[in-house]
Amino acid sequence: MDVLFIKLTGGCMRPLLKNGRIIPILCNKKIRLGDIVLYKKQNKLFLHRVVKISSQKIIVEDDCGITNCVGVSYNEVVGIYPTFFSGIVGFIYHIITKNLYILFRNFKNFFIFKNLHKYLSILYKKALNIFIIKKA
């Protein structure tokens, strides 16, 4: 079995796989739901988790909920990343991790927006006071 080593760039498979890490890829084509696959699209390599399998293609997605699902033909698959978080364990891990990232991102954005609204309100009041003082 051939093994390929790649250096990761990007963070869409956090927290399991982080930017800059060097990982092994097993160049076999036995793919299960929940496996992490390396595939090639438009001469670029991508590493995402298998979320659906059909007879003609697989559907992959990142673990952070940043990218959309992508259809990948079996010919585009280079290999799989061997990890305990593969198969059904990997699929469950993906569902939990993705939803937590989305939840926390929405939670963070809610507070940023809420604070931004307060900040803009303060700026508006200050601008209004300056305008009223200059006018008088």
CNS distance restraints for C-alpha pairs under 8 A (distance, minus, plus):
assign (resid   1 and name CA) (resid  26 and name CA) 7.06 0.50 0.50
assign (resid   1 and name CA) (resid  27 and name CA) 6.74 0.50 0.50
assign (resid   1 and name CA) (resid  28 and name CA) 7.11 0.50 0.50
assign (resid   2 and name CA) (resid  26 and name CA) 6.17 0.50 0.50
assign (resid   2 and name CA) (resid  27 and name CA) 5.39 0.50 0.50
assign (resid   2 and name CA) (resid  28 and name CA) 7.70 0.50 0.50
assign (resid   3 and name CA) (resid  24 and name CA) 6.39 0.50 0.50
assign (resid   3 and name CA) (resid  25 and name CA) 5.60 0.50 0.50
assign (resid   3 and name CA) (resid  26 and name CA) 4.83 0.50 0.50
assign (resid   3 and name CA) (resid  27 and name CA) 5.95 0.50 0.50
assign (resid   4 and name CA) (resid  24 and name CA) 5.68 0.50 0.50
assign (resid   4 and name CA) (resid  25 and name CA) 4.99 0.50 0.50
assign (resid   4 and name CA) (resid  26 and name CA) 6.51 0.50 0.50
assign (resid   4 and name CA) (resid  27 and name CA) 7.09 0.50 0.50
assign (resid   5 and name CA) (resid  22 and name CA) 6.57 0.50 0.50
assign (resid   5 and name CA) (resid  23 and name CA) 5.56 0.50 0.50
assign (resid   5 and name CA) (resid  24 and name CA) 4.50 0.50 0.50
assign (resid   5 and name CA) (resid  25 and name CA) 5.98 0.50 0.50
assign (resid   6 and name CA) (resid  22 and name CA) 5.48 0.50 0.50
assign (resid   6 and name CA) (resid  23 and name CA) 5.59 0.50 0.50
assign (resid   6 and name CA) (resid  24 and name CA) 6.57 0.50 0.50
assign (resid   6 and name CA) (resid  25 and name CA) 7.41 0.50 0.50
assign (resid   7 and name CA) (resid  20 and name CA) 5.81 0.50 0.50
assign (resid   7 and name CA) (resid  21 and name CA) 5.61 0.50 0.50
assign (resid   7 and name CA) (resid  22 and name CA) 4.27 0.50 0.50
assign (resid   7 and name CA) (resid  23 and name CA) 6.49 0.50 0.50
assign (resid   8 and name CA) (resid  17 and name CA) 7.98 0.50 0.50
assign (resid   8 and name CA) (resid  18 and name CA) 7.16 0.50 0.50
assign (resid   8 and name CA) (resid  19 and name CA) 5.31 0.50 0.50
assign (resid   8 and name CA) (resid  20 and name CA) 5.05 0.50 0.50
assign (resid   8 and name CA) (resid  21 and name CA) 5.49 0.50 0.50
assign (resid   8 and name CA) (resid  22 and name CA) 6.26 0.50 0.50
assign (resid   8 and name CA) (resid  23 and name CA) 7.58 0.50 0.50
assign (resid   9 and name CA) (resid  19 and name CA) 4.92 0.50 0.50
assign (resid   9 and name CA) (resid  20 and name CA) 5.82 0.50 0.50
assign (resid  10 and name CA) (resid  18 and name CA) 7.49 0.50 0.50
assign (resid  10 and name CA) (resid  19 and name CA) 5.22 0.50 0.50
assign (resid  11 and name CA) (resid  17 and name CA) 7.44 0.50 0.50
assign (resid  11 and name CA) (resid  18 and name CA) 5.80 0.50 0.50
assign (resid  11 and name CA) (resid  19 and name CA) 5.53 0.50 0.50
assign (resid  12 and name CA) (resid  62 and name CA) 5.51 0.50 0.50
assign (resid  12 and name CA) (resid  63 and name CA) 6.21 0.50 0.50
assign (resid  12 and name CA) (resid  64 and name CA) 5.50 0.50 0.50
assign (resid  12 and name CA) (resid  65 and name CA) 7.79 0.50 0.50
assign (resid  12 and name CA) (resid  66 and name CA) 6.76 0.50 0.50
assign (resid  12 and name CA) (resid  67 and name CA) 7.86 0.50 0.50
assign (resid  13 and name CA) (resid  17 and name CA) 5.37 0.50 0.50
assign (resid  13 and name CA) (resid  18 and name CA) 6.96 0.50 0.50
assign (resid  13 and name CA) (resid  47 and name CA) 7.89 0.50 0.50
assign (resid  13 and name CA) (resid  48 and name CA) 7.03 0.50 0.50
assign (resid  13 and name CA) (resid  62 and name CA) 5.63 0.50 0.50
assign (resid  13 and name CA) (resid  63 and name CA) 4.94 0.50 0.50
assign (resid  13 and name CA) (resid  64 and name CA) 6.28 0.50 0.50
assign (resid  14 and name CA) (resid  18 and name CA) 5.61 0.50 0.50
assign (resid  14 and name CA) (resid  63 and name CA) 6.65 0.50 0.50
assign (resid  14 and name CA) (resid  64 and name CA) 6.62 0.50 0.50
assign (resid  17 and name CA) (resid  21 and name CA) 7.13 0.50 0.50
assign (resid  23 and name CA) (resid  81 and name CA) 7.45 0.50 0.50
assign (resid  24 and name CA) (resid  81 and name CA) 6.28 0.50 0.50
assign (resid  24 and name CA) (resid  82 and name CA) 7.43 0.50 0.50
assign (resid  25 and name CA) (resid  38 and name CA) 7.43 0.50 0.50
assign (resid  25 and name CA) (resid  79 and name CA) 5.72 0.50 0.50
assign (resid  25 and name CA) (resid  80 and name CA) 5.33 0.50 0.50
assign (resid  25 and name CA) (resid  81 and name CA) 4.78 0.50 0.50
assign (resid  25 and name CA) (resid  82 and name CA) 6.98 0.50 0.50
assign (resid  26 and name CA) (resid  79 and name CA) 5.22 0.50 0.50
assign (resid  26 and name CA) (resid  80 and name CA) 5.29 0.50 0.50
assign (resid  26 and name CA) (resid  81 and name CA) 6.30 0.50 0.50
assign (resid  26 and name CA) (resid  82 and name CA) 7.01 0.50 0.50
assign (resid  27 and name CA) (resid  78 and name CA) 6.01 0.50 0.50
assign (resid  27 and name CA) (resid  79 and name CA) 4.14 0.50 0.50
assign (resid  27 and name CA) (resid  80 and name CA) 6.61 0.50 0.50
assign (resid  28 and name CA) (resid  78 and name CA) 7.73 0.50 0.50
assign (resid  28 and name CA) (resid  79 and name CA) 5.44 0.50 0.50
assign (resid  28 and name CA) (resid  80 and name CA) 7.04 0.50 0.50
assign (resid  29 and name CA) (resid  74 and name CA) 7.73 0.50 0.50
assign (resid  29 and name CA) (resid  77 and name CA) 7.31 0.50 0.50
assign (resid  29 and name CA) (resid  78 and name CA) 7.80 0.50 0.50
assign (resid  29 and name CA) (resid  79 and name CA) 6.26 0.50 0.50
assign (resid  29 and name CA) (resid  80 and name CA) 7.75 0.50 0.50
assign (resid  31 and name CA) (resid  35 and name CA) 6.58 0.50 0.50
assign (resid  31 and name CA) (resid  80 and name CA) 7.53 0.50 0.50
assign (resid  32 and name CA) (resid  50 and name CA) 7.32 0.50 0.50
assign (resid  32 and name CA) (resid  53 and name CA) 7.77 0.50 0.50
assign (resid  32 and name CA) (resid  86 and name CA) 7.84 0.50 0.50
assign (resid  32 and name CA) (resid  87 and name CA) 5.53 0.50 0.50
assign (resid  33 and name CA) (resid  50 and name CA) 5.37 0.50 0.50
assign (resid  33 and name CA) (resid  51 and name CA) 5.86 0.50 0.50
assign (resid  33 and name CA) (resid  52 and name CA) 6.26 0.50 0.50
assign (resid  33 and name CA) (resid  53 and name CA) 6.67 0.50 0.50
assign (resid  33 and name CA) (resid  86 and name CA) 7.84 0.50 0.50
assign (resid  33 and name CA) (resid  87 and name CA) 5.38 0.50 0.50
assign (resid  33 and name CA) (resid  88 and name CA) 6.46 0.50 0.50
assign (resid  33 and name CA) (resid  90 and name CA) 7.96 0.50 0.50
assign (resid  33 and name CA) (resid  91 and name CA) 6.50 0.50 0.50
assign (resid  34 and name CA) (resid  49 and name CA) 5.87 0.50 0.50
assign (resid  34 and name CA) (resid  50 and name CA) 5.04 0.50 0.50
assign (resid  34 and name CA) (resid  51 and name CA) 6.03 0.50 0.50
assign (resid  34 and name CA) (resid  85 and name CA) 7.69 0.50 0.50
assign (resid  34 and name CA) (resid  86 and name CA) 5.18 0.50 0.50
assign (resid  34 and name CA) (resid  87 and name CA) 4.44 0.50 0.50
assign (resid  34 and name CA) (resid  88 and name CA) 5.67 0.50 0.50
assign (resid  34 and name CA) (resid  89 and name CA) 7.05 0.50 0.50
assign (resid  34 and name CA) (resid  90 and name CA) 4.52 0.50 0.50
assign (resid  34 and name CA) (resid  91 and name CA) 3.97 0.50 0.50
assign (resid  34 and name CA) (resid  92 and name CA) 7.70 0.50 0.50
assign (resid  34 and name CA) (resid  94 and name CA) 7.47 0.50 0.50
assign (resid  35 and name CA) (resid  49 and name CA) 5.61 0.50 0.50
assign (resid  35 and name CA) (resid  50 and name CA) 5.51 0.50 0.50
assign (resid  35 and name CA) (resid  80 and name CA) 6.85 0.50 0.50
assign (resid  35 and name CA) (resid  81 and name CA) 7.38 0.50 0.50
assign (resid  35 and name CA) (resid  85 and name CA) 7.60 0.50 0.50
assign (resid  35 and name CA) (resid  86 and name CA) 4.46 0.50 0.50
assign (resid  35 and name CA) (resid  87 and name CA) 5.30 0.50 0.50
assign (resid  35 and name CA) (resid  90 and name CA) 6.34 0.50 0.50
assign (resid  35 and name CA) (resid  91 and name CA) 7.51 0.50 0.50
assign (resid  36 and name CA) (resid  47 and name CA) 6.67 0.50 0.50
assign (resid  36 and name CA) (resid  48 and name CA) 5.45 0.50 0.50
assign (resid  36 and name CA) (resid  49 and name CA) 4.25 0.50 0.50
assign (resid  36 and name CA) (resid  50 and name CA) 6.22 0.50 0.50
assign (resid  36 and name CA) (resid  80 and name CA) 5.66 0.50 0.50
assign (resid  36 and name CA) (resid  81 and name CA) 5.46 0.50 0.50
assign (resid  36 and name CA) (resid  82 and name CA) 7.75 0.50 0.50
assign (resid  36 and name CA) (resid  86 and name CA) 6.77 0.50 0.50
assign (resid  37 and name CA) (resid  47 and name CA) 5.56 0.50 0.50
assign (resid  37 and name CA) (resid  48 and name CA) 5.69 0.50 0.50
assign (resid  37 and name CA) (resid  49 and name CA) 6.13 0.50 0.50
assign (resid  37 and name CA) (resid  50 and name CA) 7.02 0.50 0.50
assign (resid  37 and name CA) (resid  77 and name CA) 6.85 0.50 0.50
assign (resid  37 and name CA) (resid  78 and name CA) 7.46 0.50 0.50
assign (resid  37 and name CA) (resid  79 and name CA) 5.76 0.50 0.50
assign (resid  37 and name CA) (resid  80 and name CA) 4.30 0.50 0.50
assign (resid  37 and name CA) (resid  81 and name CA) 6.10 0.50 0.50
assign (resid  38 and name CA) (resid  45 and name CA) 6.69 0.50 0.50
assign (resid  38 and name CA) (resid  46 and name CA) 5.59 0.50 0.50
assign (resid  38 and name CA) (resid  47 and name CA) 4.46 0.50 0.50
assign (resid  38 and name CA) (resid  48 and name CA) 6.82 0.50 0.50
assign (resid  38 and name CA) (resid  77 and name CA) 6.04 0.50 0.50
assign (resid  38 and name CA) (resid  78 and name CA) 5.45 0.50 0.50
assign (resid  38 and name CA) (resid  79 and name CA) 5.40 0.50 0.50
assign (resid  38 and name CA) (resid  80 and name CA) 5.92 0.50 0.50
assign (resid  38 and name CA) (resid  81 and name CA) 7.38 0.50 0.50
assign (resid  39 and name CA) (resid  45 and name CA) 5.65 0.50 0.50
assign (resid  39 and name CA) (resid  46 and name CA) 5.42 0.50 0.50
assign (resid  39 and name CA) (resid  47 and name CA) 6.48 0.50 0.50
assign (resid  39 and name CA) (resid  72 and name CA) 7.57 0.50 0.50
assign (resid  39 and name CA) (resid  76 and name CA) 5.36 0.50 0.50
assign (resid  39 and name CA) (resid  77 and name CA) 4.21 0.50 0.50
assign (resid  39 and name CA) (resid  78 and name CA) 5.13 0.50 0.50
assign (resid  39 and name CA) (resid  79 and name CA) 7.14 0.50 0.50
assign (resid  40 and name CA) (resid  44 and name CA) 5.42 0.50 0.50
assign (resid  40 and name CA) (resid  45 and name CA) 4.54 0.50 0.50
assign (resid  40 and name CA) (resid  46 and name CA) 6.27 0.50 0.50
assign (resid  40 and name CA) (resid  76 and name CA) 5.27 0.50 0.50
assign (resid  40 and name CA) (resid  77 and name CA) 6.49 0.50 0.50
assign (resid  40 and name CA) (resid  78 and name CA) 6.96 0.50 0.50
assign (resid  41 and name CA) (resid  45 and name CA) 6.54 0.50 0.50
assign (resid  41 and name CA) (resid  46 and name CA) 7.61 0.50 0.50
assign (resid  41 and name CA) (resid  76 and name CA) 6.88 0.50 0.50
assign (resid  47 and name CA) (resid  62 and name CA) 7.96 0.50 0.50
assign (resid  48 and name CA) (resid  60 and name CA) 5.68 0.50 0.50
assign (resid  48 and name CA) (resid  61 and name CA) 5.39 0.50 0.50
assign (resid  48 and name CA) (resid  62 and name CA) 5.06 0.50 0.50
assign (resid  48 and name CA) (resid  63 and name CA) 7.57 0.50 0.50
assign (resid  49 and name CA) (resid  60 and name CA) 5.16 0.50 0.50
assign (resid  49 and name CA) (resid  61 and name CA) 5.38 0.50 0.50
assign (resid  49 and name CA) (resid  62 and name CA) 6.00 0.50 0.50
assign (resid  49 and name CA) (resid  63 and name CA) 7.14 0.50 0.50
assign (resid  49 and name CA) (resid  91 and name CA) 7.94 0.50 0.50
assign (resid  49 and name CA) (resid  94 and name CA) 7.70 0.50 0.50
assign (resid  50 and name CA) (resid  58 and name CA) 6.59 0.50 0.50
assign (resid  50 and name CA) (resid  59 and name CA) 5.81 0.50 0.50
assign (resid  50 and name CA) (resid  60 and name CA) 4.40 0.50 0.50
assign (resid  50 and name CA) (resid  61 and name CA) 6.63 0.50 0.50
assign (resid  50 and name CA) (resid  91 and name CA) 7.79 0.50 0.50
assign (resid  51 and name CA) (resid  58 and name CA) 7.64 0.50 0.50
assign (resid  51 and name CA) (resid  59 and name CA) 5.68 0.50 0.50
assign (resid  51 and name CA) (resid  60 and name CA) 5.46 0.50 0.50
assign (resid  51 and name CA) (resid  61 and name CA) 6.66 0.50 0.50
assign (resid  51 and name CA) (resid  91 and name CA) 6.89 0.50 0.50
assign (resid  52 and name CA) (resid  58 and name CA) 5.72 0.50 0.50
assign (resid  52 and name CA) (resid  59 and name CA) 4.94 0.50 0.50
assign (resid  52 and name CA) (resid  60 and name CA) 7.07 0.50 0.50
assign (resid  53 and name CA) (resid  57 and name CA) 6.44 0.50 0.50
assign (resid  53 and name CA) (resid  58 and name CA) 4.52 0.50 0.50
assign (resid  53 and name CA) (resid  59 and name CA) 6.36 0.50 0.50
assign (resid  54 and name CA) (resid  58 and name CA) 5.95 0.50 0.50
assign (resid  56 and name CA) (resid  73 and name CA) 6.43 0.50 0.50
assign (resid  56 and name CA) (resid  74 and name CA) 7.16 0.50 0.50
assign (resid  57 and name CA) (resid  71 and name CA) 6.43 0.50 0.50
assign (resid  57 and name CA) (resid  72 and name CA) 5.46 0.50 0.50
assign (resid  57 and name CA) (resid  73 and name CA) 4.36 0.50 0.50
assign (resid  57 and name CA) (resid  74 and name CA) 5.79 0.50 0.50
assign (resid  58 and name CA) (resid  71 and name CA) 5.80 0.50 0.50
assign (resid  58 and name CA) (resid  72 and name CA) 5.28 0.50 0.50
assign (resid  58 and name CA) (resid  73 and name CA) 6.37 0.50 0.50
assign (resid  58 and name CA) (resid  74 and name CA) 7.17 0.50 0.50
assign (resid  59 and name CA) (resid  69 and name CA) 6.29 0.50 0.50
assign (resid  59 and name CA) (resid  70 and name CA) 5.49 0.50 0.50
assign (resid  59 and name CA) (resid  71 and name CA) 4.57 0.50 0.50
assign (resid  59 and name CA) (resid  72 and name CA) 6.10 0.50 0.50
assign (resid  60 and name CA) (resid  69 and name CA) 5.55 0.50 0.50
assign (resid  60 and name CA) (resid  70 and name CA) 5.35 0.50 0.50
assign (resid  60 and name CA) (resid  71 and name CA) 6.53 0.50 0.50
assign (resid  60 and name CA) (resid  72 and name CA) 7.22 0.50 0.50
assign (resid  61 and name CA) (resid  65 and name CA) 7.59 0.50 0.50
assign (resid  61 and name CA) (resid  67 and name CA) 6.72 0.50 0.50
assign (resid  61 and name CA) (resid  68 and name CA) 6.46 0.50 0.50
assign (resid  61 and name CA) (resid  69 and name CA) 4.80 0.50 0.50
assign (resid  61 and name CA) (resid  70 and name CA) 6.53 0.50 0.50
assign (resid  62 and name CA) (resid  66 and name CA) 6.85 0.50 0.50
assign (resid  62 and name CA) (resid  67 and name CA) 6.29 0.50 0.50
assign (resid  62 and name CA) (resid  69 and name CA) 7.95 0.50 0.50
assign (resid  62 and name CA) (resid  98 and name CA) 7.91 0.50 0.50
assign (resid  63 and name CA) (resid  94 and name CA) 5.43 0.50 0.50
assign (resid  63 and name CA) (resid  95 and name CA) 7.83 0.50 0.50
assign (resid  63 and name CA) (resid  97 and name CA) 6.23 0.50 0.50
assign (resid  63 and name CA) (resid  98 and name CA) 5.07 0.50 0.50
assign (resid  64 and name CA) (resid  97 and name CA) 6.75 0.50 0.50
assign (resid  64 and name CA) (resid  98 and name CA) 4.74 0.50 0.50
assign (resid  64 and name CA) (resid  99 and name CA) 7.91 0.50 0.50
assign (resid  64 and name CA) (resid 101 and name CA) 5.65 0.50 0.50
assign (resid  64 and name CA) (resid 102 and name CA) 7.21 0.50 0.50
assign (resid  65 and name CA) (resid  98 and name CA) 5.19 0.50 0.50
assign (resid  65 and name CA) (resid  99 and name CA) 7.42 0.50 0.50
assign (resid  65 and name CA) (resid 101 and name CA) 6.94 0.50 0.50
assign (resid  65 and name CA) (resid 102 and name CA) 6.33 0.50 0.50
assign (resid  72 and name CA) (resid  76 and name CA) 6.36 0.50 0.50
assign (resid  72 and name CA) (resid  77 and name CA) 7.36 0.50 0.50
assign (resid  73 and name CA) (resid  77 and name CA) 7.08 0.50 0.50
assign (resid  82 and name CA) (resid  86 and name CA) 7.23 0.50 0.50
assign (resid  84 and name CA) (resid  89 and name CA) 7.53 0.50 0.50
assign (resid  84 and name CA) (resid  90 and name CA) 7.50 0.50 0.50
assign (resid  85 and name CA) (resid  89 and name CA) 5.42 0.50 0.50
assign (resid  85 and name CA) (resid  90 and name CA) 4.06 0.50 0.50
assign (resid  85 and name CA) (resid  91 and name CA) 7.84 0.50 0.50
assign (resid  85 and name CA) (resid  93 and name CA) 6.92 0.50 0.50
assign (resid  86 and name CA) (resid  90 and name CA) 4.04 0.50 0.50
assign (resid  86 and name CA) (resid  91 and name CA) 7.02 0.50 0.50
assign (resid  87 and name CA) (resid  91 and name CA) 6.31 0.50 0.50
assign (resid  88 and name CA) (resid  92 and name CA) 6.22 0.50 0.50
assign (resid  89 and name CA) (resid  93 and name CA) 6.06 0.50 0.50
assign (resid  90 and name CA) (resid  94 and name CA) 5.97 0.50 0.50
assign (resid  91 and name CA) (resid  95 and name CA) 6.36 0.50 0.50
assign (resid  92 and name CA) (resid  96 and name CA) 6.30 0.50 0.50
assign (resid  93 and name CA) (resid  97 and name CA) 5.92 0.50 0.50
assign (resid  94 and name CA) (resid  98 and name CA) 5.77 0.50 0.50
assign (resid  95 and name CA) (resid  99 and name CA) 6.15 0.50 0.50
assign (resid  96 and name CA) (resid 100 and name CA) 6.14 0.50 0.50
assign (resid  97 and name CA) (resid 101 and name CA) 6.15 0.50 0.50
assign (resid  98 and name CA) (resid 102 and name CA) 6.21 0.50 0.50
assign (resid  99 and name CA) (resid 103 and name CA) 5.97 0.50 0.50
assign (resid 100 and name CA) (resid 104 and name CA) 6.06 0.50 0.50
assign (resid 101 and name CA) (resid 105 and name CA) 5.93 0.50 0.50
assign (resid 102 and name CA) (resid 106 and name CA) 6.09 0.50 0.50
assign (resid 103 and name CA) (resid 107 and name CA) 6.06 0.50 0.50
assign (resid 104 and name CA) (resid 108 and name CA) 5.97 0.50 0.50
assign (resid 105 and name CA) (resid 109 and name CA) 6.07 0.50 0.50
assign (resid 106 and name CA) (resid 110 and name CA) 6.00 0.50 0.50
assign (resid 107 and name CA) (resid 111 and name CA) 6.56 0.50 0.50
assign (resid 108 and name CA) (resid 112 and name CA) 6.18 0.50 0.50
assign (resid 109 and name CA) (resid 113 and name CA) 5.97 0.50 0.50
assign (resid 110 and name CA) (resid 114 and name CA) 6.03 0.50 0.50
assign (resid 111 and name CA) (resid 115 and name CA) 5.97 0.50 0.50
assign (resid 112 and name CA) (resid 116 and name CA) 5.90 0.50 0.50
assign (resid 113 and name CA) (resid 117 and name CA) 6.03 0.50 0.50
assign (resid 114 and name CA) (resid 118 and name CA) 6.47 0.50 0.50
assign (resid 115 and name CA) (resid 119 and name CA) 6.10 0.50 0.50
assign (resid 116 and name CA) (resid 120 and name CA) 6.05 0.50 0.50
assign (resid 117 and name CA) (resid 121 and name CA) 6.07 0.50 0.50
assign (resid 118 and name CA) (resid 122 and name CA) 6.28 0.50 0.50
assign (resid 119 and name CA) (resid 123 and name CA) 6.25 0.50 0.50
assign (resid 120 and name CA) (resid 124 and name CA) 6.03 0.50 0.50
assign (resid 121 and name CA) (resid 125 and name CA) 6.27 0.50 0.50
assign (resid 122 and name CA) (resid 126 and name CA) 6.19 0.50 0.50
assign (resid 123 and name CA) (resid 127 and name CA) 6.05 0.50 0.50
assign (resid 124 and name CA) (resid 128 and name CA) 6.02 0.50 0.50
assign (resid 125 and name CA) (resid 129 and name CA) 6.12 0.50 0.50
assign (resid 126 and name CA) (resid 130 and name CA) 6.19 0.50 0.50
assign (resid 127 and name CA) (resid 131 and name CA) 6.14 0.50 0.50
assign (resid 128 and name CA) (resid 132 and name CA) 6.14 0.50 0.50
assign (resid 129 and name CA) (resid 133 and name CA) 6.01 0.50 0.50
assign (resid 130 and name CA) (resid 134 and name CA) 6.07 0.50 0.50
assign (resid 131 and name CA) (resid 135 and name CA) 6.04 0.50 0.50
assign (resid 132 and name CA) (resid 136 and name CA) 6.18 0.50 0.50
